[in-house]
Amino acid sequence: MTTPPPVDAFTTAVEQALESGSFLRLTLGKYRGAAKDLERVTLRLVTIKGREQLSFVTRHKSRDVTSNVERTQGIAEIRRRLDEGFRSATLLTHDHETQLLFNKRGEATLRRRPLAGNPSRSGGHDREKRRPIAVDRPFLKGLGVTDGRDRVLPSMAAKWKQINRFLEVFAVDFAAAFPGEAPSPRVVDFGCGKGYLTFALHDWLRLRDIRAKVTGIELREELVAGANRLAVECGAEGLTFRAGDIADFPEEPLDVMIALHACDTATDLALHTGIAGGARLLLCAPCCHKEIRPQVRIPDIMRPLLKHGVHLGAEADMLTDSIRALLLEIAGYDVKVFEFISLEHTDRNRMITAVRNERSTRAAAAREELAALKEFYGLRRQTLEDLLGRE
């Protein structure tokens, strides 16, 4: 049988990685073409409006340019970029690294090596253990993240990455909230949807012998019914789902509050519920910031900047979450605001985490900073501040 040319073998490897769900990223480097400021191109798999696409991030010396193409067009685009002057291409999958290299005469060679800890080499599961959660967990199949052979479906690659990133964040803050303890935490996940993160969190805790009681709250009753059925099928003891709204959640003690993508002031309601319930750990990824923007009084010096709607919207988003962070500090929490997951996967990527700290000395300074911020922008009200002020 004739061995395919290295470029054909490389693109075939890319196609197979995309089909199997093992594709992580692809990098084109060692550029020798006509564009003087071009450095490299990085490819990732993204899901945009339910359609899976390859995202090409082209790095120049002073700027990055992002373009997204359908998967079926991606291979042709990779070949075109190679023809334009890239002398190396590296494909990274869950198990292997494949390199396509060109010498000065334009001759191509292909190198493929298994990654350290690859289960196919060692017979173990070292690589899987490096992720917060293993790909063969039963609930992943039940939720449609993996197929019958425990492979991540290509259409769920972004969700798989989000699940693992969330658990990475959670692990760090959970350890800070419960130092040196063997807790049995009460966890509530507001707006849990199908329960991807709720199942993952419960599984992560139970595998560490943490006997958590985890409750997912979701408005859509059909999703709640499906999640409860899957919890029973997986034997997920201590995991339940309830139909309801954040605003109607009864005041009760809880240890961990989660609210990802709660729209507008629903994030404030969730944070207040967590604070009122005495939660030691709060995690939220706010979205749809609407309350503050109409209130913003644009200072004269910032008018050239904020007269543009897109800039005003971004400023209002940042202002809203800064106020929330200050209010959490006033309530006695250590707070972090950071990018949760890359913008190429979702634009709802900001996360706020708060760990209760009985020894915090930030409250007085945070009150002064909050008052100054509100005065500068002419803000009249904010829902979380109103809720905390009623107590």
RALINJO-V234529 format. One record per pair of residues at least 6 apart in sequence whose C-alpha atoms are under 6 Angstrom apart, sorted by the first residue. I is the first residue (numbers start at 1). J is the second residue. D is the distance in Angstrom with one decimal. If there is no record, write none. Layout:
BEGIN
i=I j=J d=D
i=I j=J d=D
END
This chain:
BEGIN
i=6 j=109 d=5.8
i=6 j=110 d=5.5
i=17 j=23 d=4.8
i=21 j=152 d=5.1
i=21 j=153 d=5.3
i=21 j=154 d=4.6
i=22 j=93 d=5.2
i=22 j=94 d=5.3
i=23 j=93 d=4.7
i=24 j=92 d=5.6
i=24 j=93 d=5.0
i=25 j=43 d=5.6
i=25 j=44 d=5.0
i=25 j=92 d=5.4
i=26 j=42 d=5.8
i=26 j=43 d=5.0
i=26 j=90 d=5.5
i=26 j=91 d=4.5
i=27 j=41 d=5.7
i=27 j=42 d=4.5
i=27 j=89 d=5.6
i=27 j=90 d=5.2
i=28 j=40 d=5.6
i=28 j=41 d=5.0
i=28 j=88 d=5.8
i=28 j=89 d=4.5
i=29 j=40 d=4.8
i=29 j=86 d=5.7
i=29 j=88 d=5.2
i=30 j=86 d=5.6
i=30 j=87 d=5.1
i=30 j=88 d=5.8
i=31 j=85 d=5.5
i=31 j=86 d=4.3
i=31 j=87 d=6.0
i=32 j=85 d=4.9
i=33 j=84 d=5.9
i=33 j=85 d=4.2
i=37 j=60 d=5.3
i=37 j=61 d=5.4
i=38 j=60 d=4.4
i=39 j=59 d=5.7
i=39 j=60 d=5.4
i=40 j=59 d=5.4
i=41 j=57 d=5.5
i=41 j=58 d=4.4
i=41 j=59 d=6.0
i=42 j=56 d=5.8
i=42 j=57 d=5.2
i=43 j=55 d=5.4
i=43 j=56 d=4.7
i=44 j=54 d=5.8
i=44 j=55 d=5.3
i=45 j=53 d=5.9
i=45 j=54 d=4.8
i=46 j=52 d=5.8
i=46 j=53 d=5.4
i=46 j=345 d=5.6
i=52 j=155 d=6.0
i=53 j=69 d=5.5
i=53 j=70 d=4.6
i=53 j=71 d=5.2
i=54 j=68 d=5.6
i=54 j=69 d=5.4
i=54 j=71 d=5.7
i=55 j=67 d=5.8
i=55 j=68 d=4.4
i=56 j=66 d=5.6
i=56 j=67 d=5.2
i=57 j=65 d=5.6
i=57 j=66 d=4.4
i=58 j=64 d=5.6
i=58 j=65 d=5.0
i=87 j=102 d=5.1
i=88 j=100 d=5.5
i=88 j=101 d=4.6
i=89 j=99 d=5.7
i=89 j=100 d=5.0
i=90 j=98 d=5.7
i=90 j=99 d=4.5
i=91 j=97 d=5.7
i=91 j=98 d=5.0
i=95 j=114 d=5.9
i=95 j=115 d=5.6
i=95 j=118 d=5.7
i=96 j=113 d=5.7
i=96 j=114 d=4.3
i=96 j=115 d=5.2
i=97 j=112 d=5.8
i=97 j=113 d=5.5
i=98 j=111 d=5.7
i=98 j=112 d=4.3
i=99 j=110 d=5.7
i=99 j=111 d=5.1
i=100 j=109 d=5.9
i=100 j=110 d=4.7
i=101 j=108 d=5.5
i=101 j=109 d=5.4
i=102 j=108 d=4.4
i=117 j=126 d=5.1
i=117 j=127 d=5.1
i=118 j=127 d=5.8
i=119 j=125 d=5.2
i=128 j=134 d=5.4
i=132 j=164 d=5.9
i=136 j=150 d=5.2
i=140 j=146 d=5.8
i=145 j=152 d=5.8
i=145 j=153 d=6.0
i=145 j=156 d=5.6
i=146 j=152 d=4.3
i=146 j=153 d=5.3
i=163 j=197 d=6.0
i=177 j=280 d=5.8
i=177 j=355 d=5.6
i=184 j=211 d=5.0
i=184 j=212 d=4.9
i=185 j=212 d=4.9
i=185 j=255 d=5.5
i=186 j=213 d=4.9
i=186 j=254 d=5.1
i=186 j=255 d=5.1
i=187 j=214 d=4.7
i=187 j=255 d=6.0
i=187 j=256 d=4.6
i=187 j=257 d=6.0
i=188 j=214 d=5.9
i=188 j=215 d=4.9
i=188 j=216 d=5.9
i=188 j=257 d=5.1
i=189 j=216 d=4.8
i=189 j=258 d=4.6
i=189 j=259 d=5.8
i=190 j=217 d=4.8
i=190 j=259 d=4.9
i=191 j=217 d=5.6
i=191 j=218 d=4.8
i=192 j=216 d=5.6
i=192 j=217 d=5.9
i=192 j=218 d=5.6
i=193 j=218 d=5.9
i=194 j=223 d=5.6
i=213 j=238 d=4.7
i=214 j=239 d=4.9
i=215 j=239 d=5.9
i=215 j=240 d=5.0
i=215 j=241 d=5.4
i=216 j=241 d=4.5
i=217 j=241 d=5.9
i=217 j=242 d=5.1
i=217 j=243 d=5.9
i=218 j=243 d=5.1
i=218 j=244 d=5.7
i=219 j=243 d=5.2
i=219 j=244 d=4.9
i=219 j=245 d=5.8
i=221 j=243 d=5.6
i=224 j=241 d=5.6
i=228 j=241 d=5.9
i=252 j=277 d=5.5
i=253 j=277 d=4.3
i=254 j=277 d=5.3
i=254 j=279 d=5.3
i=255 j=279 d=4.0
i=255 j=280 d=5.3
i=256 j=279 d=5.3
i=256 j=281 d=4.8
i=256 j=282 d=5.9
i=257 j=274 d=5.5
i=257 j=282 d=4.9
i=258 j=283 d=4.9
i=258 j=284 d=5.7
i=259 j=284 d=4.6
i=260 j=284 d=5.0
i=260 j=285 d=4.5
i=261 j=285 d=5.3
i=261 j=286 d=5.1
i=261 j=287 d=5.2
i=262 j=286 d=5.9
i=263 j=287 d=5.2
i=263 j=288 d=5.2
i=264 j=288 d=4.9
i=264 j=289 d=4.7
i=264 j=290 d=5.8
i=268 j=384 d=4.8
i=280 j=355 d=5.7
i=280 j=356 d=4.9
i=281 j=354 d=5.7
i=281 j=355 d=4.7
i=282 j=353 d=5.5
i=282 j=354 d=5.0
i=283 j=352 d=5.8
i=283 j=353 d=4.5
i=284 j=351 d=5.7
i=284 j=352 d=5.3
i=285 j=350 d=5.6
i=285 j=351 d=4.3
i=289 j=317 d=5.7
i=293 j=316 d=5.1
i=295 j=379 d=5.6
i=296 j=377 d=5.4
i=297 j=377 d=5.0
i=297 j=378 d=5.2
i=306 j=312 d=4.8
i=326 j=366 d=5.5
i=329 j=363 d=5.8
i=330 j=363 d=4.1
i=332 j=356 d=5.9
i=332 j=357 d=5.8
i=333 j=354 d=5.6
i=333 j=355 d=5.2
i=333 j=356 d=4.2
i=333 j=357 d=5.3
i=334 j=354 d=5.4
i=334 j=355 d=5.2
i=335 j=353 d=5.7
i=335 j=354 d=4.4
i=336 j=352 d=5.7
i=336 j=353 d=5.3
i=337 j=351 d=5.7
i=337 j=352 d=4.6
i=338 j=350 d=5.7
i=338 j=351 d=5.5
i=339 j=349 d=5.5
i=339 j=350 d=4.7
i=340 j=349 d=5.0
i=340 j=350 d=5.4
i=340 j=351 d=5.4
i=341 j=349 d=5.4
END
